[in-house]
């Protein structure tokens, strides 16, 4: 450059930039103005100065846009707006444009440019500062990155870095330093999670982790991008509501309720029409009441006081994390807590064919019983399903792949020790052999999980894959699965200590046990007919089938339907056949190991409990002292009795023989 021109820098001017989503991004505009006093500056010299400006701004981690302006003999000309971080600064070049011969006023621009040796008297750099690739500007210590990570990942972050200062030490940063994108790369690797950042700067993940979180950078401040959170549990209010227990009386087609109404402090029993109750149930968030359905009219008052007492206790113990006055019933409360803990994980919706396979594979826990009276020894697994859910066992949450599998292909799956194994998924298969129903539960639809096939192979049963023109294997590859501890550990760690430390409360146990069933809930639509004639048909939509039917008399009829084309409420319903298969495998293995040749001594097995005429081979600690998911001894009863097909074994069991 022929002369050392120093820029005249303008005072920063605040700017507002409208975004596509309607939001406004704030920034600053600064003009670097250069003016020659010795005959002008060539375009090529200005290009060199542009490179210096870009290098300086990039070194400072400045984020924003830059545009050049040139005062040429033909008037003012400007280059394209470019991104400081990712693009070279653009200078106006007339040789890049083709002008029509009629544009006489522009015909000499190419001659003036002279391959970059044309001179200008002044030029400008317009810099729009919209932020830097630094995050953490929220307080004196710049801890917003840590706070956002905790919101998304919870205990996973706290276990690794108990405090924000611990994260800063791990990154070798000063306590008040902001976190750069290079540091985010390290955090992503340490936590094994994909970190997406949008806003003033876009960052894409550099790992292939299964779990993803979404953050937003604005004005050097990181927040959680809540647009990527899963849906909020429906019917959960933002404010507390008044509880009402209610019971339906078919004879009068009305409801009786117990509780306090708004503005009514004296009366406790109330009468509601069917229309009024339906309106409150249809709009639970706007309704001032939480409705608790009670089967028996005489329990209205007791259920009300239980709800109030335990609701207040859970609210205080969890510091409002569990508030049934907002969430309502047990199922909604469980789903609300689960969604809070898995905001950054989204399950794929379940489409028709996959849904039908999942539904036909599910068949509950292991069940067996024979009539007996005499001495019995009782054993029970402590919270079996919660124990499996919070383990390292894998569960699918994304859509699987349907495959045609030959018998030879499946038989060829061997581990490094030459042992048969089965890939994760659901099979259409036939199980043959001397099947013992005390150890193995047969599927009437010939649908089995890989866990079922592993158990069948262990007991020496023959596994046959029917060879038709249809797919016989629904495969869930590793990328479609997550460990149970990732999905459920925080939920169970919240409730299990409350269950153990507050024996007077019944709701914690209900919340522990209801979650997986709530996640696997089938969509049910109910319709009430009030004036059906004898020959009037009930119309079913495509894919619909009746799941429940109730006749109230007086031509009043209620039906409940499910639709095979859209069967499940949640994509997490995929866990149900695998979870119950794990439970059957666990209890079957315990029976086989402990009774073996004495299987005839088995009187009753129901999901997670075992009743035997003789003590089990291994010694088990009393159930009261057992850990989550382990088998415990419940005692002995010398005069126990069990009637075949009965729900419970009768007798008082104690630890004394």
PyMOL commands that set and color helices and strands:
alter all, ss='L'
color gray80, all
select helices_A, chain A and resi 43-59+94-96+104-106+109-116+144-153+155-160+164-170+181-191+226-228+274-282+297-317+324-327+330-341+352-361+384-389+407-411+450-458+478-480+484-501+507-519+571-601+623-625
alter helices_A, ss='H'
color red, helices_A
select strands_A, chain A and resi 8-9+13-18+24-35+41-42+62-72+75-78+82-83+119-120+122-132+134-135+179-180+194-199+212-218+221-224+242-249+254-259+269-273+289-293+367-369+372-381+394-396+401-403+425-428+430-432+447-449+462-464+473-475+481-483+525-529+544-553+556-563+602-606+609-612+631-642
alter strands_A, ss='S'
color yellow, strands_A
deselect
rebuild
show_as cartoon
